[in-house]
Amino acid sequence: MTAAFAPEPKGAGAIRPIGTLIAVASVALLILPFLSTFGELLTNAAMAAGFDAWLGQWIAPVEGQLVHGALALLGIPSAYSGSLLYIGSGAGSLALYISWNCVGWQTLLFLVVSMATGLQGEFTLRSRLETVALGVFGIAFLNVLRITVVALVAYFFGRLPAVIVHDYGSVIATVAFLMAFWAFAYNVVLEGRGGDREEPSPDQGSRIGQMA
């Protein structure tokens, strides 16, 4: 009797975190209308209690400044003051408030949940740290891009379309980014403790489990 184990396809390790993200995204999209309403209530309660003070003081102004720079590169007039982002000029300008709920904590939560399963395995400490650093940098970039897109939609189409993009597009963009991130991490960044990606040798299947 001969038992042969085929080598695991390259990038197959990415299936676990991507599968988790697909499941989470499916549930999130199904209950998104309820989550949006609950999120608004939670935001108002947290702001009333003052829990958002340090996020609004340190994170929101930085993101507002970065979005202002991105809009300037696109030729869109804008200005920022603390957590307020002003788009356009004159009487037709719009004011967008970047609250603590908009600075990206939901996206960071998705990243932490995916890493709880995605970093399981025999990977080197260095590649794990590189993956974490890449994920945090990518999330920061995604948040600035997300607010910039919302600002552009508000500038060209008005406040209501911007709210729709903010509530629905953010979840879709986050999950799509994390799926691409984990596919890249498993194929490029993460390394097995032996020095290379965890791929069996070509003849491993013919040497394992041979019994007469």
C-alpha positions as CSV (number, residue, x, y, z in Angstrom):
1,M,0.0,0.0,0.0
2,T,1.4,3.4,-0.9
3,A,0.2,6.7,0.4
4,A,1.5,9.8,-1.3
5,F,1.0,13.4,-0.2
6,A,1.0,16.0,-2.9
7,P,2.9,19.2,-2.2
8,E,0.8,22.1,-1.0
9,P,0.2,24.6,-3.8
10,K,2.1,27.9,-3.5
11,G,0.0,30.5,-1.8
12,A,-2.4,27.9,-0.4
13,G,-1.7,29.1,3.1
14,A,-3.5,32.3,2.2
15,I,-6.8,30.5,2.0
16,R,-7.3,30.4,5.7
17,P,-7.3,34.2,6.4
18,I,-9.0,35.0,3.1
19,G,-11.7,32.5,3.9
20,T,-12.2,34.1,7.3
21,L,-12.4,37.6,5.7
22,I,-15.0,36.4,3.1
23,A,-17.1,35.0,5.9
24,V,-16.8,38.2,8.0
25,A,-17.5,40.3,4.9
26,S,-20.6,38.3,4.0
27,V,-22.1,38.7,7.5
28,A,-21.1,42.4,7.6
29,L,-22.8,43.1,4.3
30,L,-26.0,41.3,5.3
31,I,-26.3,43.3,8.6
32,L,-24.7,46.5,7.3
33,P,-27.8,48.7,7.6
34,F,-28.2,47.7,11.2
35,L,-24.5,48.1,11.9
36,S,-24.6,51.6,10.4
37,T,-27.4,52.7,12.6
38,F,-25.8,51.1,15.7
39,G,-22.4,52.6,14.8
40,E,-23.9,56.1,14.7
41,L,-25.5,55.6,18.1
42,L,-22.3,54.2,19.5
43,T,-20.3,57.1,18.0
44,N,-22.6,59.7,19.6
45,A,-22.5,58.0,23.0
46,A,-18.7,57.7,22.9
47,M,-18.4,61.4,21.9
48,A,-20.8,62.4,24.7
49,A,-18.7,60.4,27.2
50,G,-15.4,61.9,25.9
51,F,-13.9,58.6,24.9
52,D,-13.1,60.0,21.5
53,A,-11.0,62.9,22.8
54,W,-7.5,61.5,22.2
55,L,-8.4,60.0,18.8
56,G,-10.0,63.3,17.8
57,Q,-7.0,65.2,19.1
58,W,-4.2,63.2,17.6
59,I,-5.3,61.0,14.8
60,A,-8.2,62.9,13.1
61,P,-6.1,66.1,12.5
62,V,-3.3,64.1,11.0
63,E,-5.6,62.2,8.6
64,G,-7.3,65.5,7.7
65,Q,-4.0,67.0,6.8
66,L,-3.0,64.0,4.7
67,V,-6.4,64.1,2.9
68,H,-5.9,67.8,2.3
69,G,-2.6,67.1,0.7
70,A,-4.1,64.4,-1.5
71,L,-6.9,66.7,-2.6
72,A,-4.3,69.4,-3.4
73,L,-2.4,66.9,-5.7
74,L,-5.7,66.3,-7.5
75,G,-6.4,70.1,-7.9
76,I,-9.4,70.1,-5.5
77,P,-9.5,73.2,-3.3
78,S,-9.7,72.2,0.4
79,A,-8.7,73.3,3.9
80,Y,-8.5,71.6,7.3
81,S,-8.8,72.8,10.8
82,G,-8.4,70.1,13.4
83,S,-11.0,67.4,12.7
84,L,-12.8,69.5,10.1
85,L,-12.1,69.1,6.4
86,Y,-13.4,71.9,4.1
87,I,-13.9,70.9,0.5
88,G,-14.4,73.5,-2.2
89,S,-14.3,77.2,-1.9
90,G,-16.8,80.0,-1.4
91,A,-20.4,79.6,-0.6
92,G,-20.5,76.1,-2.1
93,S,-17.9,74.6,0.2
94,L,-18.7,71.5,2.3
95,A,-17.5,70.8,5.8
96,L,-16.7,67.2,6.6
97,Y,-16.2,66.2,10.3
98,I,-13.6,63.4,10.8
99,S,-14.8,61.8,14.0
100,W,-13.0,59.0,16.0
101,N,-15.3,56.6,14.3
102,C,-13.9,57.6,10.9
103,V,-10.2,57.3,11.7
104,G,-10.1,53.6,10.9
105,W,-10.5,51.6,14.1
106,Q,-12.9,49.2,12.3
107,T,-10.3,48.5,9.6
108,L,-7.7,47.9,12.3
109,L,-10.0,45.5,14.0
110,F,-10.4,43.5,10.7
111,L,-6.6,43.4,10.5
112,V,-6.2,42.1,14.1
113,V,-8.8,39.4,13.6
114,S,-7.2,38.3,10.3
115,M,-3.8,38.2,11.9
116,A,-5.0,36.0,14.7
117,T,-5.4,33.2,12.1
118,G,-3.1,34.4,9.3
119,L,0.1,34.4,11.3
120,Q,-0.4,30.8,12.6
121,G,2.2,28.5,11.4
122,E,6.0,27.9,11.4
123,F,7.0,31.4,10.3
124,T,10.1,33.3,11.2
125,L,9.8,36.2,13.7
126,R,11.3,38.6,11.2
127,S,8.7,37.8,8.5
128,R,5.9,38.0,11.1
129,L,7.1,41.5,12.1
130,E,7.4,42.5,8.5
131,T,3.9,41.3,7.8
132,V,2.5,43.3,10.8
133,A,4.4,46.4,9.8
134,L,3.2,46.1,6.2
135,G,-0.4,45.6,7.4
136,V,-0.4,48.6,9.7
137,F,1.2,50.8,6.9
138,G,-1.4,49.5,4.4
139,I,-4.3,50.2,6.8
140,A,-3.1,53.7,7.4
141,F,-2.8,54.3,3.6
142,L,-6.2,52.8,3.0
143,N,-7.9,55.0,5.6
144,V,-6.4,58.2,4.0
145,L,-7.5,56.9,0.6
146,R,-11.0,56.1,1.9
147,I,-11.5,59.6,3.4
148,T,-10.2,61.1,0.2
149,V,-12.6,59.2,-2.0
150,V,-15.5,60.2,0.3
151,A,-14.4,63.8,0.0
152,L,-14.3,63.6,-3.8
153,V,-17.7,62.1,-3.9
154,A,-19.0,64.9,-1.7
155,Y,-17.4,67.5,-3.8
156,F,-18.7,66.2,-7.2
157,F,-22.0,64.6,-6.2
158,G,-23.1,66.0,-2.9
159,R,-23.4,64.9,0.7
160,L,-25.9,62.0,0.4
161,P,-23.8,60.0,-2.1
162,A,-20.8,60.6,0.1
163,V,-22.6,59.1,3.1
164,I,-23.6,56.0,1.0
165,V,-20.0,55.5,-0.2
166,H,-18.8,56.0,3.4
167,D,-21.1,53.5,4.9
168,Y,-21.1,50.8,2.2
169,G,-17.9,51.3,0.3
170,S,-15.7,51.3,3.4
171,V,-16.5,47.7,4.3
172,I,-16.0,46.5,0.7
173,A,-12.7,48.3,0.3
174,T,-11.4,47.0,3.6
175,V,-12.2,43.4,2.9
176,A,-10.8,43.6,-0.7
177,F,-7.6,45.2,0.6
178,L,-7.1,42.6,3.3
179,M,-7.6,39.7,0.9
180,A,-5.0,41.2,-1.5
181,F,-2.7,41.9,1.5
182,W,-2.8,38.3,2.7
183,A,-2.3,36.9,-0.7
184,F,0.8,39.1,-1.1
185,A,2.0,38.3,2.5
186,Y,1.9,34.5,1.9
187,N,3.5,34.6,-1.5
188,V,6.2,37.3,-0.8
189,V,6.7,38.2,2.8
190,L,6.1,35.3,5.2
191,E,8.9,32.7,5.3
192,G,9.1,29.3,7.0
193,R,11.7,28.8,9.8
194,G,13.8,26.8,7.4
195,G,14.6,29.9,5.4
196,D,12.1,29.7,2.5
197,R,8.4,29.6,2.0
198,E,6.9,26.5,3.4
199,E,6.9,24.4,0.2
200,P,7.6,20.6,0.2
201,S,10.3,19.4,-2.1
202,P,9.2,18.0,-5.4
203,D,9.9,14.4,-4.4
204,Q,8.5,14.6,-0.9
205,G,5.3,13.0,-1.9
206,S,7.0,9.9,-3.2
207,R,9.1,9.4,0.0
208,I,6.4,10.0,2.7
209,G,4.1,7.2,3.9
210,Q,5.3,4.3,1.7
211,M,4.2,1.1,3.3
212,A,4.2,-2.5,2.0
